[in-house]
Amino acid sequence: MCIVLMSACAVVSVADSWGSDKETVQIEEQVAGAKITAEEIEVVLRDEDTLKKIKAGLKHNYVVKGMTVDEAAEAMGDPNEKRIVGNQQQWDYECFNDDGFYYNCFVLRFQDEILIKFQDLQ
């Protein structure tokens, strides 16, 4: 991994801890007196168990971590808004409440075109 900061580049070594398909890694490096901290990164595996969950999600129209953008669109339909947040793509889905107002009811986050996080705000 290479972090570019004002034309300076530092190699960051990451100590991995494995044991489940839901791991986070905190990256921190000191470069030229500036502290660089990367956001937590979640590892999402597309193993046999996840693929079974994805297949069920597609059948019943719900999302599962590990889905591709195409699979998520097939399960949920096209979002009301797509935007880039940092190095991730975010999809927002709007719902209509009983008071006559629209609100974001589902938020999906993708990293490298794989669903890493979703929020059901209903």
C-alpha positions as CSV (number, residue, x, y, z in Angstrom):
1,M,0.0,0.0,0.0
2,C,1.3,3.4,-0.8
3,I,0.0,6.7,0.7
4,V,0.7,9.8,-1.2
5,L,1.0,13.1,0.7
6,M,2.4,16.1,-1.0
7,S,4.6,14.1,-3.3
8,A,5.9,12.0,-0.4
9,C,5.2,8.3,-0.3
10,A,5.5,5.9,2.6
11,V,5.0,2.2,2.7
12,V,2.6,1.1,5.3
13,S,2.8,-2.5,6.7
14,V,-0.5,-3.9,8.0
15,A,-0.7,-6.7,10.5
16,D,-3.6,-8.8,9.6
17,S,-5.7,-10.7,12.1
18,W,-7.8,-13.4,10.6
19,G,-10.5,-15.5,12.1
20,S,-13.8,-14.5,10.6
21,D,-15.2,-12.9,7.4
22,K,-15.8,-9.6,9.2
23,E,-12.4,-8.2,10.0
24,T,-11.2,-4.6,10.4
25,V,-7.7,-3.3,10.0
26,Q,-6.6,0.1,11.5
27,I,-3.8,1.7,9.5
28,E,-1.7,4.4,11.0
29,E,1.7,5.7,9.9
30,Q,3.9,8.7,10.8
31,V,5.2,10.5,7.6
32,A,7.2,13.7,7.8
33,G,5.7,14.8,11.1
34,A,2.1,14.3,9.8
35,K,-0.1,11.5,11.2
36,I,-2.0,9.7,8.6
37,T,-4.9,7.5,9.7
38,A,-7.0,5.5,7.3
39,E,-10.6,4.7,7.9
40,E,-11.3,1.2,9.1
41,I,-11.5,-1.3,6.2
42,E,-13.9,-4.1,6.3
43,V,-13.0,-7.3,4.5
44,V,-16.0,-8.9,2.8
45,L,-15.5,-12.4,1.5
46,R,-17.6,-13.9,-1.3
47,D,-17.3,-17.5,0.0
48,E,-19.8,-20.3,-0.5
49,D,-21.9,-19.3,2.5
50,T,-22.1,-15.6,1.3
51,L,-23.0,-16.7,-2.2
52,K,-26.0,-18.7,-0.7
53,K,-27.1,-15.6,1.2
54,I,-26.7,-13.5,-2.0
55,K,-28.9,-15.9,-3.9
56,A,-31.6,-15.8,-1.3
57,G,-31.4,-12.0,-1.2
58,L,-31.9,-11.8,-4.9
59,K,-34.9,-14.1,-4.7
60,H,-36.5,-12.1,-1.9
61,N,-35.4,-8.6,-2.8
62,Y,-33.0,-7.7,0.0
63,V,-29.3,-6.9,0.0
64,V,-26.4,-8.9,1.5
65,K,-22.9,-7.8,2.3
66,G,-20.7,-9.0,-0.5
67,M,-23.2,-8.3,-3.4
68,T,-21.8,-6.7,-6.5
69,V,-23.4,-3.4,-7.6
70,D,-25.3,-5.3,-10.3
71,E,-26.7,-7.8,-7.7
72,A,-27.7,-5.0,-5.4
73,A,-29.5,-3.2,-8.2
74,E,-31.3,-6.4,-9.1
75,A,-32.4,-6.9,-5.5
76,M,-33.3,-3.3,-4.6
77,G,-33.8,-1.6,-8.0
78,D,-32.1,1.6,-9.0
79,P,-31.4,4.1,-6.2
80,N,-32.8,7.6,-6.1
81,E,-29.2,9.0,-5.8
82,K,-25.7,7.7,-6.4
83,R,-22.7,9.6,-5.1
84,I,-19.1,9.2,-4.2
85,V,-18.2,9.5,-0.5
86,G,-14.4,9.3,0.0
87,N,-13.3,6.2,-1.9
88,Q,-16.7,4.6,-1.7
89,Q,-19.9,4.7,-3.8
90,Q,-23.1,5.4,-1.8
91,W,-26.6,4.6,-3.0
92,D,-29.5,6.3,-1.3
93,Y,-33.1,5.0,-1.6
94,E,-36.0,7.3,-0.7
95,C,-39.3,6.3,1.0
96,F,-42.5,8.2,1.4
97,N,-43.9,8.4,5.0
98,D,-47.5,8.8,6.2
99,D,-47.0,12.5,6.8
100,G,-46.3,13.1,3.1
101,F,-42.5,13.5,3.3
102,Y,-39.7,11.7,1.5
103,Y,-36.7,10.5,3.5
104,N,-33.7,8.2,2.9
105,C,-34.8,4.8,4.1
106,F,-31.9,2.6,2.8
107,V,-28.3,3.5,2.3
108,L,-25.8,1.2,0.6
109,R,-22.0,1.6,0.6
110,F,-19.8,0.0,-2.0
111,Q,-16.0,-0.4,-2.1
112,D,-14.5,-1.6,-5.4
113,E,-18.1,-2.4,-6.6
114,I,-18.8,-4.8,-3.7
115,L,-21.4,-4.0,-1.0
116,I,-19.6,-3.5,2.3
117,K,-22.3,-1.8,4.4
118,F,-26.0,-1.1,4.3
119,Q,-28.4,0.8,6.6
120,D,-32.1,0.2,6.9
121,L,-33.3,3.6,8.3
122,Q,-37.0,2.7,8.5
